[in-house]
Structure formats: C-alpha cells, structure tokens
Amino acid sequence: MVTSSQLIQLGFSSREADVYLALLELGPATATVIARKSKINRTTCYDILENLIRKKVVTIQNNAKIQKFIAENPRKLVSFLEQSLEQEEKKLKNAVTLLPELLSLFYEKEKPSVKFYTGIQEIKEAFEDTLQSKTEILVYAVGTSMFDAIDPEYFKEYSKKKASRNIKVRVIAPDDEVSKEIIKYDKENLRESLLVPKNDFYFTTETNIYDNKLLVISWKEKFAVVVESKEITDAQRKIFELAWLGARQIQK
C-alpha cells in the first residue's frame, strides 16, 4: 500500500500526499468529499488541490455540473518528475517503483472521464500523452491540417520519441501529397499506413485510439477532446478495424 511518506519523498507536502491518495481512491469528487476523506479543512483542501493542479497530477472535471476534481493517471507523476526534476534521479526512481501500486489504486474503480484542451500548447500536451501508450495506436490522420497548425519538425521529433519507446502505429489517411511524404518514413517510425481517396474520405479532424483513451483533435479549430472509457475505446477499435479492412480493399 502506497503511503503518504513515500509520496513526500517524491516532493509532495504531507497534505498534498493525503489529498492525492484520497483522490486516487475516490475518483471524481468535490472538494468537500476530498477534505472529509483526507481529514483536512475544506478551505485548506482547495489550496492543496490548486497546488496539485499546477503539478499536473490533478485536474478539474469539466463536464460535471458541480465542480469536481479528478486525479490524473499516475504516469503523469512520472512525466512531471522527468521534466521538472531531472537532477533528482532518486525521486524519479522512487516514482517508477511506486507506479504499479498507484495504478492499482487508479484502476480499482471504473472512472470514465472527458477532458477538453484548447490552444496549440494544450493540444500538444494531449497529443504527447500518446507517448505513454502501452498499446498500439490506431490513427485517422490529417497531416495537411496538422502542419498548418504546427511545425512539421515537431511531428518528426514526436515520431522519433514514439519509435524509441517501441510504440507501434497503424494509420488511415487521405491520399494527398503530405501523406505520401509522411509514409516514406513508416518503417523507421514503426508505422503502417493505408491511404484512401481524398475526394471521398477527406476528414479534417485527427483521431488517436490507444490504451483506454480516445483522442480527437481539431487542428483547424485548435481544440482537443480526450475520452477515457474502456467501453467507448473498445467500440472505436472495432470501428477502426472495419475501416482498416475497407481501406485495404480500396487499395486492391
């Protein structure tokens, strides 16, 4: 069982550790419920939640009628330490050691959620979550729209990171000049692509299906939605497989 003292070793304050562990066990919850669970004054609990939001290990559930807070996937804790505590190697190793137990708390209950991201920087944050994927990523890609929004070099670096983590990808994309250029590097990026006629199947949003998540990005309108739900993701995987079979038939 993960204890508060173990999280304190990672840089949490005593009260931050109590609130974070309470959220992992509760799932989406109001500050009142969290305060009661962690035995902390409600006003103080709000301040602690704000600190955890800044550390990107807690977020606000946007679709709730009453404001609720939700713990991010504990992998975000490791990502936070990688980015901001690069010199504190011991803390990072401790975080990795604790990850299995933290995940067991996180997945103990089904916690479907929907998160919204606006602006290019937040979209990149949502997009880069795919680099934590433990499953093959299934993608409906729109290279032209993406490169109108961000530098192509960003995508090249992203693809290198993904390949270095041995994450495989299957892509269905419109048959245009940008897609034709991208698929030249499929092998080195552990990617398999099928191109479909752009006049019949040109979609302008990008979709990534991975783990228990569905990521939909509008590069034109500059927002993204992440749905975390096993049921919805399983259904989307089956739909993708149907589309993959259809795309293969088109290529024949």
C-alpha positions in Angstrom: 0.0 0.0 0.0 1.4 3.4 -1.0 1.8 5.7 2.0 1.9 9.5 2.4 5.5 9.3 3.5 6.5 7.6 0.2 4.9 10.4 -1.8 6.6 13.0 0.4 9.9 11.5 -0.7 8.9 12.5 -4.3 8.4 16.1 -3.4 4.8 16.2 -2.1 4.0 18.0 1.1 2.3 15.9 3.8 -1.2 17.3 3.0 -0.7 17.1 -0.8 0.1 13.4 -0.4 -3.0 12.8 1.7 -5.2 14.7 -0.8 -3.7 12.9 -3.9 -4.1 9.5 -2.3 -7.7 10.3 -1.4 -8.4 11.3 -5.0 -6.9 8.2 -6.4 -9.3 6.1 -4.2 -12.4 8.3 -4.7 -12.3 9.0 -8.4 -14.1 12.3 -9.4 -15.1 14.1 -6.2 -16.0 17.5 -4.8 -13.6 19.4 -2.5 -15.9 18.7 0.4 -15.8 14.9 -0.1 -12.0 15.1 -0.7 -11.5 17.2 2.5 -13.6 14.7 4.5 -11.7 11.7 3.1 -8.2 13.3 3.7 -9.3 14.8 7.1 -8.3 18.3 6.0 -10.1 21.6 6.4 -12.2 22.3 3.2 -10.7 25.8 2.7 -7.2 24.4 3.0 -8.1 21.5 0.7 -8.9 23.9 -2.1 -5.4 25.4 -1.8 -3.8 22.0 -1.9 -5.9 21.0 -4.9 -4.6 24.1 -6.7 -1.0 23.1 -6.0 -1.7 19.6 -7.4 -3.3 21.1 -10.5 -0.2 23.2 -11.1 1.9 20.0 -10.8 -0.4 18.4 -13.4 -1.3 15.4 -11.3 -4.9 16.6 -10.6 -7.4 18.3 -13.0 -10.9 19.7 -12.8 -13.6 17.5 -14.4 -15.1 19.9 -17.0 -18.3 18.0 -17.7 -19.5 17.9 -14.1 -22.5 20.2 -13.0 -20.9 20.6 -9.6 -17.1 21.3 -9.6 -15.3 18.0 -9.2 -11.6 17.2 -9.1 -10.0 14.1 -10.5 -6.6 12.5 -10.2 -4.6 12.3 -13.5 -3.2 9.0 -14.5 -0.2 8.4 -12.2 2.0 8.2 -15.2 1.7 12.0 -15.3 3.5 12.0 -12.0 6.5 10.3 -13.6 6.3 12.7 -16.6 6.3 15.7 -14.2 9.4 14.4 -12.4 11.1 13.7 -15.7 10.5 17.3 -16.9 11.0 19.4 -13.8 13.2 17.3 -11.5 15.7 15.9 -14.0 18.5 16.3 -11.5 16.7 14.4 -8.7 17.2 10.9 -10.0 16.4 9.3 -6.8 12.9 10.7 -6.7 12.3 9.6 -10.3 13.3 6.1 -9.5 11.1 6.0 -6.4 8.2 7.3 -8.6 8.7 4.4 -11.0 8.8 2.0 -8.2 5.5 3.2 -6.8 3.8 3.4 -10.2 2.3 -0.2 -10.1 0.7 0.4 -6.8 -0.5 3.9 -7.7 -2.0 2.4 -10.9 -3.8 -0.3 -9.0 -5.5 2.4 -6.9 -6.3 4.4 -10.1 -7.8 1.4 -11.9 -9.5 -0.1 -8.9 -12.8 1.6 -10.0 -14.0 2.4 -13.5 -13.7 6.2 -13.8 -14.8 7.3 -17.3 -13.9 10.9 -17.9 -13.9 13.6 -20.6 -11.2 16.3 -20.8 -11.0 19.3 -23.1 -7.9 21.1 -24.3 -7.8 24.4 -26.1 -4.9 26.2 -27.9 -1.9 24.6 -29.5 0.1 24.2 -26.3 -2.6 22.3 -24.6 -3.3 20.2 -27.7 0.4 19.2 -27.7 0.1 18.1 -24.1 -2.9 15.9 -25.0 -1.1 14.6 -28.1 2.0 13.8 -26.2 0.0 11.6 -23.8 0.0 9.0 -26.6 3.8 8.7 -25.9 2.8 6.9 -22.7 0.7 4.3 -24.6 1.1 0.6 -23.7 -0.9 -0.5 -26.7 -0.7 0.0 -30.5 -2.0 3.4 -31.5 -4.8 3.5 -34.2 -5.0 6.7 -36.0 -7.2 8.6 -38.5 -4.5 11.2 -39.6 -4.7 14.5 -41.3 -1.1 15.6 -42.0 -2.1 18.7 -44.0 -4.3 20.2 -41.3 -1.7 19.4 -38.6 1.1 21.1 -40.5 -1.0 24.2 -41.0 -1.2 24.4 -37.2 2.3 23.3 -36.0 5.8 23.0 -37.3 6.4 19.7 -39.2 9.7 19.4 -37.2 7.6 18.9 -34.1 5.8 15.9 -35.6 9.2 14.4 -36.7 10.5 14.7 -33.1 7.3 13.2 -31.8 7.6 10.3 -34.2 11.2 9.6 -33.1 10.2 9.6 -29.4 7.3 7.2 -30.1 9.5 4.8 -32.1 12.2 4.9 -29.4 9.6 3.7 -26.9 8.7 0.9 -29.3 5.1 2.1 -29.8 3.6 0.8 -33.0 1.0 2.7 -35.0 -1.5 2.0 -37.8 -2.8 4.9 -39.8 -5.6 5.6 -42.2 -5.1 8.9 -44.0 -6.3 10.8 -47.1 -4.2 10.2 -50.2 -2.6 13.6 -50.6 1.0 14.9 -51.1 1.6 15.4 -47.4 0.5 11.9 -46.5 2.6 10.4 -49.3 5.7 12.2 -47.9 5.0 11.0 -44.4 4.6 7.3 -45.2 8.1 7.3 -46.7 9.3 7.1 -43.1 6.8 4.5 -41.9 9.3 1.7 -41.4 11.7 3.7 -39.1 8.7 5.1 -37.2 7.1 1.6 -36.5 4.1 2.8 -38.5 1.9 1.1 -41.1 -0.2 3.4 -43.2 -3.1 3.0 -45.7 -4.1 5.9 -47.9 -7.7 6.4 -49.0 -9.1 8.6 -51.8 -9.1 12.2 -50.5 -12.1 13.2 -52.6 -14.3 10.5 -50.9 -12.7 10.2 -47.5 -11.1 13.5 -46.6 -11.6 14.1 -42.8 -10.3 17.2 -41.1 -10.0 16.0 -37.5 -7.4 13.6 -36.2 -8.3 10.7 -34.0 -5.9 8.5 -31.9 -7.2 5.4 -30.2 -4.9 4.0 -27.5 -5.0 2.3 -24.1 -8.5 3.2 -22.8 -8.5 6.6 -24.4 -9.9 8.3 -27.5 -8.2 11.5 -28.5 -9.9 13.7 -31.1 -8.1 16.8 -32.3 -9.3 19.7 -34.5 -6.1 21.3 -35.7 -8.2 24.0 -37.5 -10.3 25.0 -34.6 -7.4 24.3 -32.2 -9.1 22.2 -29.5 -8.9 18.5 -28.5 -11.1 16.1 -26.5 -9.9 13.1 -24.6 -12.5 10.5 -23.7 -11.1 7.9 -21.2 -13.5 4.9 -21.2 -12.8 1.2 -21.9 -16.3 0.7 -23.4 -16.0 3.6 -25.8 -12.4 2.8 -26.7 -13.2 -0.9 -27.4 -16.0 0.2 -29.7 -13.8 2.6 -31.6 -11.1 0.0 -32.0 -13.7 -2.3 -33.7 -14.8 0.5 -35.9 -11.2 1.2 -36.9 -10.7 -2.4 -37.8 -13.7 -2.3 -40.1 -12.3 0.9 -41.7 -8.8 -0.8 -42.0 -10.4 -3.7 -43.9 -12.2 -1.3 -46.2 -9.1 0.7 -46.8 -7.2 -2.5 -47.8 -10.0 -3.3 -50.2 -9.8 0.1 -51.8 -6.0 -0.2 -52.3 -6.5 -3.5 -54.1 
